[in-house]
Amino acid sequence: MGTFVPFGPGTLTVGDGETDYACEVLGGGVVHAYEEVGEARTTLCGTTKSAARKRSDSLKFTLENDLTDTGLYAMLVGFGDDPPPTTFEYTPNTASAASWSGTIIPLAPGEVSADEYSKPLGSSVEWPGVGLFTFVPAAGAP
């Protein structure tokens, strides 16, 4: 039987690795998307060869925004129109130690809003990866 890892408590660092933004993350994780590259081909003998696939990775999170100068939002909007490739490390559960790391384009959220009066301001972000992420599996049972 497998070991299942719950969401939280975990960590999310973006950029210098010194600031943990996990307390702003309500949910989300790693997204793997696949696209076909090229076309399927049929050879002279009748064998069909599928188109190649290419994987792209991204991070997608629902956030409760800390709008202070040390919050994630301030860092994201501080990059301006053309955010630079930035490193990250995401560990959804520190007890399991499974993690992803790599490089993303840290886009600011398209909207910061609340659903009703007196509720925290939130947003959703999806940060495209630059190349594929590195995955470190959870430690096995002792």
C-alpha positions as CSV (number, residue, x, y, z in Angstrom):
1,M,0.0,0.0,0.0
2,G,1.3,3.5,-0.8
3,T,2.0,6.4,1.5
4,F,-0.4,9.3,0.9
5,V,0.9,12.8,1.6
6,P,-1.6,15.4,2.9
7,F,-1.5,19.0,2.0
8,G,0.3,20.9,4.8
9,P,2.0,21.9,6.8
10,G,4.6,22.7,4.1
11,T,6.8,25.3,2.6
12,L,6.9,27.5,-0.6
13,T,10.0,29.6,-1.3
14,V,10.3,31.8,-4.4
15,G,13.4,33.7,-5.3
16,D,16.2,33.9,-2.7
17,G,14.8,31.0,-0.8
18,E,14.9,32.9,2.5
19,T,11.2,33.8,2.6
20,D,8.6,31.1,3.1
21,Y,5.3,32.1,1.6
22,A,3.4,29.0,2.7
23,C,1.1,30.9,5.1
24,E,-0.4,32.6,2.0
25,V,-1.2,29.3,0.2
26,L,-4.7,27.9,0.7
27,G,-4.4,25.1,-1.9
28,G,-2.8,24.1,-5.2
29,G,0.3,22.4,-6.4
30,V,2.2,21.2,-9.5
31,V,0.6,20.9,-12.9
32,H,2.0,18.7,-15.7
33,A,0.6,19.4,-19.1
34,Y,1.3,17.4,-22.3
35,E,1.0,18.5,-25.9
36,E,1.6,16.6,-29.1
37,V,4.5,17.8,-31.1
38,G,4.5,17.0,-34.8
39,E,2.1,14.6,-36.5
40,A,1.3,10.9,-36.4
41,R,2.9,9.1,-39.4
42,T,2.1,6.0,-41.2
43,T,5.0,4.1,-42.7
44,L,5.0,2.2,-46.0
45,C,4.4,-1.1,-44.2
46,G,1.3,0.3,-42.6
47,T,2.7,0.9,-39.1
48,T,1.4,4.1,-37.4
49,K,3.9,6.1,-35.4
50,S,2.4,8.5,-32.9
51,A,3.3,12.2,-32.6
52,A,5.9,12.9,-29.9
53,R,4.7,14.4,-26.6
54,K,6.2,17.3,-24.8
55,R,5.6,17.9,-21.1
56,S,5.5,21.3,-19.5
57,D,5.3,22.0,-15.8
58,S,3.8,24.9,-13.8
59,L,2.8,25.8,-10.3
60,K,-0.8,26.7,-9.6
61,F,-2.0,28.1,-6.2
62,T,-5.0,29.7,-4.5
63,L,-3.7,32.4,-2.3
64,E,-4.8,34.5,0.7
65,N,-2.8,37.6,-0.1
66,D,-0.5,39.3,2.4
67,L,-0.4,42.8,1.0
68,T,2.5,44.1,3.1
69,D,5.9,44.9,1.6
70,T,7.2,41.4,2.7
71,G,4.2,39.5,1.2
72,L,4.3,37.4,-2.0
73,Y,2.1,39.9,-3.8
74,A,4.6,42.8,-3.4
75,M,7.3,40.6,-4.8
76,L,5.3,39.5,-7.8
77,V,4.1,43.0,-8.8
78,G,7.6,44.3,-8.1
79,F,8.8,42.4,-11.2
80,G,6.7,44.6,-13.5
81,D,5.6,43.6,-17.0
82,D,8.4,41.1,-17.7
83,P,9.2,38.9,-14.6
84,P,12.6,37.2,-14.7
85,P,12.9,33.4,-14.5
86,T,13.0,32.7,-10.7
87,T,13.8,29.6,-8.7
88,F,11.4,28.0,-6.3
89,E,11.1,25.1,-3.9
90,Y,7.7,23.6,-3.0
91,T,7.2,21.0,-0.2
92,P,3.5,20.3,0.3
93,N,4.1,18.5,3.6
94,T,7.4,18.9,5.5
95,A,6.9,15.6,7.4
96,S,7.0,13.6,4.1
97,A,9.8,15.7,2.6
98,A,8.5,15.1,-1.0
99,S,9.3,18.3,-2.9
100,W,9.6,20.0,-6.3
101,S,12.1,22.6,-7.3
102,G,13.0,24.4,-10.5
103,T,12.5,27.7,-12.3
104,I,9.3,29.6,-12.9
105,I,8.1,32.8,-14.4
106,P,6.4,34.4,-11.3
107,L,3.5,36.2,-12.9
108,A,1.3,38.5,-10.7
109,P,-2.3,37.4,-10.2
110,G,-4.8,38.7,-12.7
111,E,-7.1,39.7,-9.9
112,V,-7.0,40.3,-6.1
113,S,-10.5,40.2,-4.6
114,A,-12.8,38.9,-1.9
115,D,-16.2,37.2,-2.3
116,E,-17.8,39.1,0.4
117,Y,-17.4,41.9,2.9
118,S,-14.8,41.4,5.6
119,K,-13.3,38.3,4.0
120,P,-9.6,38.1,3.2
121,L,-8.4,39.3,-0.2
122,G,-7.4,36.4,-2.3
123,S,-6.1,35.5,-5.7
124,S,-5.1,32.6,-8.0
125,V,-1.8,32.3,-9.7
126,E,-0.3,29.9,-12.3
127,W,3.4,30.2,-12.8
128,P,4.8,28.5,-16.0
129,G,7.9,26.5,-15.6
130,V,11.2,27.1,-17.4
131,G,12.1,23.6,-18.3
132,L,10.9,20.6,-16.2
133,F,10.8,20.6,-12.4
134,T,12.9,18.4,-10.3
135,F,10.9,16.0,-8.0
136,V,12.4,14.5,-4.8
137,P,10.1,11.6,-3.6
138,A,8.9,11.3,0.0
139,A,11.1,9.3,2.3
140,G,10.2,5.7,2.7
141,A,8.8,4.2,5.9
142,P,11.5,3.3,8.4
